Amino acid sequence: MGRGCDGAGEVDYFNDGARNGELLWLSVMIIAVNVKWIGAALLSLTLAACSGNKPDQQPGGTATSAPAPNPTMAATADTRAVIVAFGDSLTAGYGVEPGKSYPDDLQRMLDAAGYKYHVVNLGASGDTTTDGIQRLPEVLAAKPKIVILEFGGNDGLRGLPVSTTRANQTTIVEALQRAGITILLAGMSLPRNYGPDYIHSFEQVYVDLAKNYKLARIPFLLEGVGGHPELLQADGIHPTAEGCNIVSTNVLKYLQPLLKQ
């Protein structure tokens, strides 16, 4: 390598040495950087080879594992045939403590009698027959063998046209029968102050439905409860817990012929 000269033509040993030192330092740095990047590349290749492409890896590199089956849930799954109690507040158990509705009592009675059925309470306070139509998908999703159909009370108490109640009840019955579900129809009545003509037309809906569609029918769901203040809540409409127990006895009487032991 030639030596550098200063402006006077003399050899500048100091600058020449410095330049050589700079070149040496630069070479070392280049080698170090190369070693660094080569090491990083090798590390990346090693990690990639170790991890591979796993089928449960999400985009972005986050790996997820499928949840393990829960043996407890599988072991305790209720495999009994389903009975859906489908209706309004009389089914839901309005005003009574949890576990005191008529479907709850009915479940206990079925268990005691040795019947292998699971009662599902799909009552909703305030529902009319129109609401019942809207909730049909929920009932069908439960895949019941039997539906205890209790609607119409709120239609009547609101003075809705009987023709509307009849049409809606027919829609519900036909939908359930198309699904191969057995129906137990709960008959209803109204307080006497609604007048004999309206009450008779209202009650006749249940009689006609049972006849036209060959349904088992409870003549009056609240038999032995309605008109007995000691079995009713302060509103004079909804049963107390004791009243609900009597209602479940009424239901069981007409339900038993439809059951398999």
C-alpha positions as CSV (number, residue, x, y, z in Angstrom):
1,M,0.0,0.0,0.0
2,G,1.4,3.5,-1.0
3,R,2.1,6.1,1.6
4,G,0.3,9.4,1.7
5,C,2.0,12.7,1.3
6,D,1.3,16.1,2.8
7,G,1.2,19.4,0.9
8,A,5.0,19.7,1.0
9,G,5.5,16.3,-0.6
10,E,6.8,14.7,2.5
11,V,5.6,11.4,3.6
12,D,2.9,11.8,6.3
13,Y,3.6,8.7,8.4
14,F,1.0,9.7,11.0
15,N,-1.9,10.0,8.5
16,D,-0.8,6.9,6.7
17,G,-0.9,4.9,9.9
18,A,-4.2,6.4,10.9
19,R,-5.7,5.5,7.5
20,N,-4.4,2.0,7.9
21,G,-5.9,1.8,11.4
22,E,-9.2,3.0,10.0
23,L,-9.2,0.4,7.3
24,L,-8.4,-2.3,9.8
25,W,-11.2,-1.1,12.2
26,L,-13.6,-1.0,9.3
27,S,-12.7,-4.5,8.2
28,V,-13.2,-5.8,11.7
29,M,-16.6,-4.1,11.9
30,I,-17.7,-5.5,8.6
31,I,-16.7,-9.0,9.7
32,A,-18.6,-8.5,13.0
33,V,-21.7,-7.3,11.3
34,N,-21.6,-10.2,8.9
35,V,-21.1,-12.6,11.7
36,K,-24.0,-11.0,13.6
37,W,-26.4,-11.2,10.6
38,I,-25.3,-14.8,9.7
39,G,-25.9,-15.8,13.3
40,A,-29.4,-14.2,13.3
41,A,-30.2,-15.9,10.0
42,L,-29.1,-19.3,11.4
43,L,-31.1,-18.7,14.6
44,S,-34.2,-17.9,12.5
45,L,-33.8,-21.0,10.4
46,T,-33.3,-23.1,13.5
47,L,-36.4,-21.7,15.1
48,A,-38.4,-22.2,12.0
49,A,-37.3,-25.7,11.7
50,C,-38.2,-26.4,15.3
51,S,-41.6,-24.8,15.1
52,G,-42.7,-25.8,11.6
53,N,-46.2,-25.0,10.3
54,K,-48.7,-26.4,12.8
55,P,-52.3,-26.8,11.8
56,D,-53.6,-25.0,14.9
57,Q,-51.4,-21.9,14.4
58,Q,-53.4,-18.7,13.7
59,P,-52.3,-16.1,11.2
60,G,-49.8,-13.7,12.9
61,G,-48.0,-16.6,14.7
62,T,-50.3,-17.1,17.7
63,A,-50.8,-20.8,18.3
64,T,-54.1,-22.1,19.7
65,S,-55.0,-25.5,20.9
66,A,-58.5,-27.0,20.6
67,P,-60.3,-27.2,23.9
68,A,-60.2,-30.7,25.5
69,P,-63.5,-32.5,25.8
70,N,-65.1,-32.2,29.2
71,P,-65.8,-35.7,30.4
72,T,-67.9,-34.4,33.3
73,M,-70.3,-32.6,31.0
74,A,-70.5,-35.6,28.7
75,A,-71.2,-37.9,31.6
76,T,-73.9,-35.7,33.1
77,A,-75.7,-34.7,29.9
78,D,-79.5,-35.2,30.3
79,T,-80.5,-37.8,27.8
80,R,-84.2,-38.1,28.9
81,A,-87.0,-37.2,26.5
82,V,-88.0,-33.6,26.7
83,I,-91.3,-32.1,27.7
84,V,-91.6,-28.4,27.1
85,A,-94.0,-26.4,29.2
86,F,-94.7,-23.6,26.7
87,G,-96.8,-20.6,27.8
88,D,-97.1,-17.3,29.6
89,S,-96.8,-16.3,33.3
90,L,-98.9,-19.2,34.5
91,T,-96.2,-21.5,33.1
92,A,-93.2,-19.3,34.0
93,G,-94.2,-19.2,37.7
94,Y,-94.8,-15.5,38.0
95,G,-94.6,-14.3,41.6
96,V,-93.4,-17.6,43.2
97,E,-89.9,-18.5,44.3
98,P,-87.6,-20.2,41.9
99,G,-88.3,-24.0,41.8
100,K,-92.0,-23.5,42.8
101,S,-93.6,-23.1,39.4
102,Y,-96.0,-25.8,38.1
103,P,-93.3,-27.2,35.7
104,D,-90.9,-27.6,38.6
105,D,-93.6,-29.5,40.6
106,L,-94.4,-31.6,37.6
107,Q,-90.8,-32.6,37.2
108,R,-90.7,-33.8,40.8
109,M,-93.9,-35.7,40.3
110,L,-92.6,-37.4,37.2
111,D,-89.4,-38.4,38.9
112,A,-91.2,-39.8,41.9
113,A,-93.4,-41.9,39.5
114,G,-90.4,-43.3,37.7
115,Y,-90.9,-41.5,34.4
116,K,-87.8,-40.6,32.5
117,Y,-88.6,-37.2,31.2
118,H,-87.0,-33.8,31.5
119,V,-89.4,-30.8,31.8
120,V,-88.1,-27.6,30.3
121,N,-89.9,-24.4,31.3
122,L,-90.4,-22.1,28.4
123,G,-93.0,-19.8,30.0
124,A,-92.6,-16.1,29.6
125,S,-94.7,-13.6,31.6
126,G,-96.9,-11.3,29.6
127,D,-96.8,-13.4,26.4
128,T,-99.8,-13.5,24.1
129,T,-100.4,-16.0,21.4
130,T,-98.6,-13.7,19.0
131,D,-95.5,-13.9,21.2
132,G,-95.9,-17.7,21.2
133,I,-95.6,-17.8,17.5
134,Q,-92.4,-15.7,17.6
135,R,-90.9,-18.1,20.2
136,L,-91.6,-21.3,18.3
137,P,-88.0,-21.7,17.1
138,E,-86.9,-21.8,20.7
139,V,-89.3,-24.6,21.4
140,L,-88.4,-26.6,18.3
141,A,-84.7,-26.2,19.2
142,A,-85.4,-28.1,22.4
143,K,-86.5,-31.1,20.4
144,P,-89.4,-32.0,22.7
145,K,-91.5,-35.2,22.5
146,I,-94.4,-33.4,24.2
147,V,-95.4,-29.7,24.5
148,I,-97.8,-28.6,27.2
149,L,-99.3,-25.6,25.3
150,E,-100.7,-22.9,27.6
151,F,-101.5,-19.6,25.8
152,G,-104.4,-17.3,25.4
153,G,-105.0,-15.9,28.9
154,N,-103.3,-12.6,28.1
155,D,-105.2,-12.4,24.9
156,G,-108.5,-12.7,26.8
157,L,-107.5,-10.4,29.6
158,R,-106.6,-7.7,27.1
159,G,-109.9,-8.2,25.2
160,L,-108.2,-9.1,22.0
161,P,-110.5,-10.5,19.2
162,V,-111.1,-14.2,19.7
163,S,-110.5,-14.7,16.0
164,T,-106.9,-13.6,16.6
165,T,-106.4,-16.0,19.4
166,R,-107.9,-18.8,17.4
167,A,-105.7,-18.1,14.4
168,N,-102.5,-17.8,16.4
169,Q,-103.2,-21.0,18.4
170,T,-103.9,-22.8,15.1
171,T,-100.5,-21.6,13.8
172,I,-98.7,-22.9,16.9
173,V,-100.5,-26.2,16.9
174,E,-99.8,-26.9,13.2
175,A,-96.1,-25.9,13.5
176,L,-95.6,-28.3,16.5
177,Q,-97.5,-31.2,14.7
178,R,-95.4,-30.7,11.6
179,A,-92.4,-31.4,13.8
180,G,-93.9,-34.6,15.1
181,I,-94.5,-33.2,18.6
182,T,-97.3,-34.4,20.8
183,I,-99.4,-31.6,22.2
184,L,-101.2,-31.4,25.5
185,L,-103.5,-28.3,25.2
186,A,-104.2,-26.4,28.4
187,G,-107.7,-24.9,28.3
188,M,-108.3,-21.4,29.8
189,S,-111.2,-19.3,30.9
190,L,-111.7,-15.7,32.0
191,P,-113.1,-13.7,34.9
192,R,-116.9,-13.5,34.8
193,N,-116.9,-9.8,34.3
194,Y,-115.8,-10.3,30.7
195,G,-119.3,-11.3,29.8
196,P,-120.8,-14.7,28.9
197,D,-120.6,-14.2,25.1
198,Y,-116.9,-13.3,25.0
199,I,-116.0,-16.0,27.6
200,H,-117.9,-18.7,25.7
201,S,-116.3,-17.8,22.4
202,F,-112.9,-17.7,24.1
203,E,-113.3,-21.1,25.8
204,Q,-114.6,-22.6,22.5
205,V,-111.2,-22.0,20.9
206,Y,-109.6,-24.7,23.0
207,V,-112.5,-27.2,22.5
208,D,-112.4,-26.7,18.7
209,L,-108.6,-27.0,18.5
210,A,-108.6,-30.2,20.5
211,K,-111.3,-31.7,18.2
212,N,-109.9,-30.5,14.9
213,Y,-106.3,-31.5,15.6
214,K,-107.0,-34.5,17.9
215,L,-105.2,-33.1,20.9
216,A,-105.3,-34.1,24.5
217,R,-106.8,-31.3,26.4
218,I,-106.9,-30.1,30.0
219,P,-110.4,-28.5,30.3
220,F,-109.2,-25.8,32.6
221,L,-105.6,-25.4,33.7
222,L,-106.5,-23.7,37.0
223,E,-109.2,-26.1,38.1
224,G,-109.3,-26.1,41.9
225,V,-107.2,-23.0,42.0
226,G,-109.1,-20.3,40.2
227,G,-111.7,-18.7,42.4
228,H,-109.9,-19.8,45.6
229,P,-108.3,-16.7,47.1
230,E,-106.1,-18.7,49.5
231,L,-104.4,-20.3,46.5
232,L,-104.0,-17.1,44.5
233,Q,-101.6,-14.2,44.8
234,A,-102.9,-10.7,45.5
235,D,-103.7,-10.1,41.9
236,G,-106.3,-12.9,42.0
237,I,-105.0,-14.4,38.8
238,H,-101.6,-16.1,39.5
239,P,-101.4,-19.2,41.7
240,T,-99.3,-19.2,44.9
241,A,-96.7,-22.0,45.4
242,E,-99.4,-24.2,46.8
243,G,-101.7,-23.3,43.9
244,C,-98.9,-24.2,41.4
245,N,-98.7,-27.6,43.0
246,I,-102.4,-28.2,42.4
247,V,-101.9,-27.0,38.8
248,S,-99.1,-29.6,38.3
249,T,-101.5,-32.3,39.6
250,N,-104.1,-31.2,37.0
251,V,-101.5,-31.4,34.3
252,L,-100.1,-34.8,35.3
253,K,-103.6,-36.3,35.2
254,Y,-103.9,-35.5,31.5
255,L,-100.3,-35.9,30.7
256,Q,-99.8,-39.5,32.0
257,P,-101.7,-41.2,29.1
258,L,-99.1,-39.6,26.7
259,L,-96.1,-40.8,28.6
260,K,-93.9,-43.9,28.3
261,Q,-92.7,-45.5,31.5
